[in-house]
Amino acid sequence: MATARDAFADATLTIGTHTMAMAESDIHKGWIYQTSNQQQRLVLGWDRDGRVVYSSKGKDPDAPFLNCHVRITTRKFAQRAIGKLREVEDLQHYIVANKATTVVVR
């Protein structure tokens, strides 16, 4: 059985000591992404301007991805993300908890 670590390893491309960014087309709603700084980000969707809306995992182990939403261009998100970790089935809880109900349009 494949683990999240295996999926992460398969989703990244390393050349020497540099890990390459993801393609913008690889960003999908409901997925948790790993950044080159070992942060995790849950994509909640996109706003009216086409920016990615996400929530960071944060430091509270009892409330992961329940801090605040952030908006960033798809290009910048792709540059910082180095791999997909896993998919979250039900995003509604995270969208409401992160006060993103009026932000996320798709």
N, C-alpha and C positions, 0 to 999 in steps of 0.2 A: 504494500500500500504506500502510495506517495505521501510525503508529509509536506507541510507548508514550506519547510526549509528546502525540500527538493524542488518545489514549484518556483521558489525564489531563485534558486541556483539556475534553473532552466530558463528563467525570464531575463537574466542579466547577461551582458556581454562584457567580459573583462579583457583588456588589452594591456599587458604589462601591469602597472599598478593603477590604471585608470579604468573606471567603470563607465560604460557609455550610457547616455540618456535613452529614454524610451521614445518611441515614435508617438506623435500626437494621436494618431489613430488607435493606439493601444490603451487609451484612457477610457474607462467605462464606469458608469454609475454603479455604485454598490460594491466596488472593489476597494480593498485596503492595499495601499502601495507603500513600499519602503523607499526612503530617500538615501542619498549617499552619506548623510549624517546620522544614519540609523534611526531616523524618525519614522513613524507610521502615520499615514493619512488616509482617511476614509472619504471617498468621493460621494457627495450627496446629490450632485447633479450639476446643472449649468444655469447661470442667470440670464437675464434678458439680453445682455451684451455678449453672450457667448463665453463668459469666463467660467472656469471650473470653480464650483463651490465645494469646499472640503472641511473636515474637522480633523485636528490632530489628536493622537491618542492621549497625550497629556501624561502627567505623573501619578494620577490617582488610579491605582489598580482596581478599585471597586467601581469606577465610573469611566472606563475607556471611551474616548471619542465623544465625551459629553462636556465640552467646555465652551466653545464658541465656533461659529463658522467663519471661514476665510474665503475670499474670492481672489483668484489669480488667473492670468491668461493661460490658455491651454499650452502655449509654447513654454512658458516658465515652469509650469507643473511638469511637463515632459522632460525638461532639462534636469530637474531635481530628482525625479523618480527614477529608480533603477530596477524596479521589479514589482510584480504583483504578488501579494501574499495569499489572500483568500477573498472570497465573495461573502457579502452580508446579504441575506435574503430579504429581510424587512427593514427598510430604511426609514419608515415613517416615524418611529420612535426617536431616531437620531435627528431627523429634520426638525421635529417639534422641540426637542430638548436643546438644540443649538440655535433656536430662534431663526430658522431659515425657511419657514413656511411661505413667506412672501418673496423670498429670493430665488428659490429653486423653481424653474419653470419647465424644465425637461430633464 
